[in-house]
């Protein structure tokens, strides 16, 4: 919840897996982001998650090295 000039703002967080509103705070991640746990599906998530994929340039570099090693 955030307080803006005397007003209370409530932000509802939904589970990204089952879309339930039964979310509880569940500590902090090593990078400082808030972690959440869904009481409905028991899965964990983080606030504003980022994708784990490599950038396209790095992916091509990895695949090229892999192909060279196989031959």
C-alpha positions in Angstrom: 0.0 0.0 0.0 1.2 3.5 -0.8 0.1 6.7 0.8 -0.3 9.6 -1.6 -1.0 13.0 -0.1 -3.2 11.6 2.7 -4.9 9.0 0.4 -4.4 5.3 0.9 -3.8 3.4 -2.4 -4.4 -0.3 -2.4 -2.6 -2.4 -5.1 -4.1 -5.8 -5.7 -1.5 -8.4 -6.7 -2.6 -11.5 -8.7 -0.8 -14.8 -9.0 0.8 -15.0 -12.4 0.1 -18.8 -12.5 -3.5 -19.2 -11.4 -4.7 -15.5 -11.3 -5.8 -15.9 -7.7 -5.8 -12.8 -5.3 -4.8 -15.0 -2.4 -1.2 -13.7 -2.4 1.0 -13.2 0.6 4.4 -11.6 0.9 7.1 -14.2 1.2 10.5 -12.5 1.8 12.9 -10.8 -0.5 15.0 -12.2 -3.4 18.8 -11.7 -3.5 18.4 -8.8 -5.9 16.0 -7.0 -3.4 12.7 -7.7 -5.2 9.7 -8.6 -3.1 8.8 -12.3 -3.3 5.2 -13.6 -3.1 3.5 -16.9 -2.5 0.1 -17.9 -3.7 -2.1 -19.6 -1.0 -4.2 -21.2 -3.7 -1.6 -22.9 -5.9 1.4 -22.7 -3.5 3.7 -21.3 -6.2 6.1 -18.5 -5.7 6.7 -15.4 -7.8 8.5 -12.0 -7.7 7.4 -8.5 -8.3 8.0 -7.4 -11.9 9.8 -10.6 -13.0 12.2 -10.3 -15.9 12.7 -13.0 -18.6 15.7 -15.3 -18.2 16.4 -15.5 -21.9 19.8 -14.5 -23.3 19.9 -11.6 -25.7 19.8 -12.6 -29.4 23.5 -11.8 -30.0 24.7 -13.9 -27.0 22.4 -16.8 -28.0 24.0 -16.9 -31.5 27.4 -16.8 -30.0 26.6 -19.8 -27.7 25.0 -21.8 -30.6 28.0 -21.1 -32.8 30.4 -22.3 -30.1 28.3 -25.4 -29.5 28.3 -26.3 -33.2 32.1 -25.8 -33.5 32.6 -28.2 -30.5 30.4 -30.9 -32.0 32.3 -31.1 -35.3 
